[in-house]
Amino acid sequence: MINCIDTIPLFSTLTSEQRSLIFKLITHRSYRSGERIYSPGDKDASIYIISRGKVRIYRLSENGKEQLIRLLVPGDVTGELALFKEGTYEAYADCLEDTKICMIHHDDFNEVLASYPAISIKMLAVLANRLSASEQQSTWLSTETVKERLIHYLVQSAILDYKGNLVVHLNIAKKDLASYLGTTPETLSRQWTILEDEGIIVQKSKKMILLKGVEFEDKRCEVC
């Protein structure tokens, strides 16, 4: 069986032997597409590492409207907040495709943090990045138009290709993107068309978009 923590940035400072020791603490779970991993009110007792597949984390408002919080892909982690505060989940986690999960119980993971302090520092960085993303999403929803939210999302998701073009590899369905941006699929579709008509985005393929005429400071070429 593949050691699912080998590709996790959280454990990148550990030796192969140390990662093997942590691997022994892992419980493996498989989920079908559409299956739910956890719901609000479920006890938050484990770290979940996505080994294969894709998971959407979302909340429901009082009127039943869905708000996507984040999309997890292989290497991403959820359930880490309860390491610092015991409690229950406040969101839903559903599998978008057949998914494999590596689970580490919080008690075991706390021992790992005590043994390898470098991981604690990386965990704080993960939490800080997640807090920043959450604050940014809240700002978008409260102060910006749908068009502005869409442009900012695309710019932040973009990388430079070997020709210096700003490219987005869209790994999220448009209905999920609409939920993340706090709008409807219909409104997103209209704004998407407007950006195409204005020449800001060029749809190169189903999942690849070229951005033009936007700022792209601090973007490094990741596919050169």
C-alpha positions in Angstrom: 0.0 0.0 0.0 1.3 3.5 -0.9 2.3 5.6 2.1 -0.3 8.3 1.8 1.8 10.8 3.9 4.8 10.8 1.6 3.3 13.5 -0.6 1.9 15.6 2.3 3.8 18.9 2.7 3.1 18.7 6.4 5.5 15.8 6.8 8.1 16.8 4.2 10.8 17.5 6.9 10.6 14.0 8.2 12.8 11.1 7.2 11.4 8.0 5.4 11.8 6.1 8.6 9.9 8.7 10.6 7.1 8.8 8.1 6.8 5.1 8.2 6.3 5.3 12.0 3.5 7.8 11.5 2.0 5.6 8.8 1.4 2.9 11.3 -1.0 5.2 13.2 -3.2 5.6 10.1 -6.6 4.1 9.5 -7.6 3.8 5.8 -11.1 4.5 4.6 -12.7 4.4 1.2 -15.7 6.4 0.1 -17.9 6.3 -3.0 -18.7 9.3 -5.0 -21.5 11.3 -3.3 -20.9 9.6 0.1 -20.7 11.9 3.1 -17.6 11.8 5.4 -19.0 13.9 8.2 -21.9 16.3 9.0 -22.4 19.2 11.4 -22.7 17.8 15.0 -20.4 14.8 14.3 -17.6 14.5 16.8 -14.3 15.9 15.4 -11.8 13.3 16.6 -9.4 12.7 13.7 -7.2 14.3 11.1 -8.4 13.4 7.6 -5.8 13.4 4.8 -7.1 13.1 1.2 -5.1 10.3 -0.5 -7.1 10.0 -3.6 -10.3 11.7 -4.9 -11.9 15.1 -4.2 -14.0 16.3 -1.3 -16.1 19.4 -0.9 -16.5 21.2 2.4 -19.6 23.3 2.7 -22.2 24.8 5.0 -26.0 25.3 4.6 -27.7 28.6 5.6 -31.0 28.7 7.4 -32.9 28.8 4.1 -31.0 25.8 2.8 -28.6 27.8 0.5 -25.2 26.1 0.1 -21.9 27.9 0.7 -18.8 26.1 -0.5 -16.0 26.6 2.0 -13.2 24.8 0.2 -12.4 21.9 -2.1 -10.0 19.2 -0.9 -7.7 17.3 -3.3 -5.0 14.7 -2.7 -2.6 16.0 -0.1 -5.1 18.3 1.6 -6.0 18.0 5.3 -9.2 18.6 7.2 -10.2 18.1 10.9 -7.1 19.8 12.2 -8.9 22.5 14.2 -10.0 20.0 16.9 -6.3 19.4 17.7 -6.5 22.7 19.6 -10.1 22.6 20.7 -12.3 19.6 21.1 -15.7 19.9 19.5 -17.9 18.9 16.6 -17.9 19.6 12.9 -19.7 22.7 11.7 -19.8 21.8 8.0 -20.5 19.0 5.6 -17.8 17.0 3.8 -19.0 15.1 0.7 -17.0 13.2 -1.8 -17.2 14.4 -5.4 -15.7 11.2 -6.7 -14.5 7.9 -5.3 -12.1 8.9 -2.5 -9.5 7.3 -0.2 -8.8 8.9 3.2 -6.0 8.4 5.6 -7.2 9.1 9.2 -5.0 9.8 12.3 -6.8 10.0 15.6 -6.1 13.3 17.4 -4.5 11.7 20.4 -2.0 9.9 18.2 -1.4 13.0 16.1 -0.7 15.1 19.3 2.0 12.6 20.1 3.4 13.1 16.6 3.5 16.9 17.2 5.3 16.4 20.5 7.9 14.2 18.9 8.4 16.3 15.8 8.1 20.1 16.6 8.7 21.1 13.0 5.3 19.6 12.1 3.7 21.9 14.7 5.1 24.9 12.9 3.9 23.7 9.6 0.4 23.0 11.1 0.3 26.6 12.3 1.1 27.7 8.8 -1.7 25.5 7.4 -4.2 27.1 9.9 -2.9 30.6 9.1 -3.4 30.1 5.4 -6.9 28.7 5.9 -7.8 31.6 8.2 -6.6 34.0 5.5 -8.6 32.3 2.8 -11.7 32.3 5.0 -11.3 36.1 5.7 -10.7 36.8 2.1 -13.8 34.9 1.0 -15.9 36.8 3.6 -14.5 40.1 2.2 -15.4 39.1 -1.3 -18.9 38.2 -0.4 -19.6 41.4 1.5 -17.8 44.1 -0.6 -17.4 42.9 -4.2 -19.5 42.3 -7.2 -19.8 38.8 -8.6 -17.6 39.9 -11.6 -14.9 41.2 -9.2 -15.0 38.0 -7.1 -14.6 35.8 -10.2 -11.7 37.8 -11.5 -9.9 37.7 -8.1 -10.5 34.0 -7.8 -9.1 33.3 -11.3 -6.0 35.6 -10.7 -5.2 33.9 -7.4 -5.6 30.4 -9.0 -3.4 31.3 -12.0 0.2 30.2 -12.8 2.6 31.3 -15.5 3.2 28.9 -18.3 6.5 28.7 -20.1 5.5 31.4 -22.5 4.7 33.8 -19.7 0.9 33.5 -20.1 -1.3 33.6 -17.0 -3.2 30.3 -17.0 -5.8 28.8 -14.8 -6.3 25.0 -14.5 -9.9 24.9 -13.3 -10.2 21.9 -11.0 -13.7 22.9 -9.7 -17.1 22.5 -11.3 -18.7 25.8 -12.2 -21.7 25.1 -9.9 -19.2 24.6 -7.0 -17.3 27.8 -8.0 -20.6 29.7 -8.0 -21.3 28.4 -4.4 -17.8 29.4 -3.3 -18.3 32.9 -4.7 -21.7 33.2 -3.1 -23.7 33.4 -6.3 -25.9 31.2 -8.5 -24.7 29.1 -11.4 -26.8 31.3 -13.7 -25.2 34.5 -12.5 -21.8 33.0 -12.7 -22.5 31.9 -16.3 -23.5 35.4 -17.3 -20.4 37.0 -15.7 -18.2 34.3 -17.3 -19.6 35.3 -20.7 -19.1 39.0 -20.0 -15.4 38.3 -19.2 -15.1 36.3 -22.4 -16.7 39.1 -24.5 -14.4 41.6 -22.9 -11.4 39.4 -23.7 -10.3 39.0 -20.1 -10.6 35.3 -20.2 -10.1 32.9 -23.1 -11.4 29.3 -22.7 -8.6 27.2 -24.1 -10.2 23.9 -23.1 -12.8 22.7 -20.6 -10.5 23.1 -17.7 -7.9 25.6 -18.9 -8.4 29.3 -19.0 -6.1 32.0 -20.3 -6.2 35.4 -18.5 -5.4 38.6 -20.3 -5.2 42.2 -19.2 -5.0 41.5 -15.4 -2.4 42.1 -12.8 -0.3 39.0 -12.0 2.4 40.2 -9.5 4.4 37.5 -7.7 3.3 34.7 -9.9 6.0 32.2 -10.6 6.2 29.8 -13.5 5.1 26.4 -12.2 5.1 24.5 -15.4 8.3 25.7 -17.0 
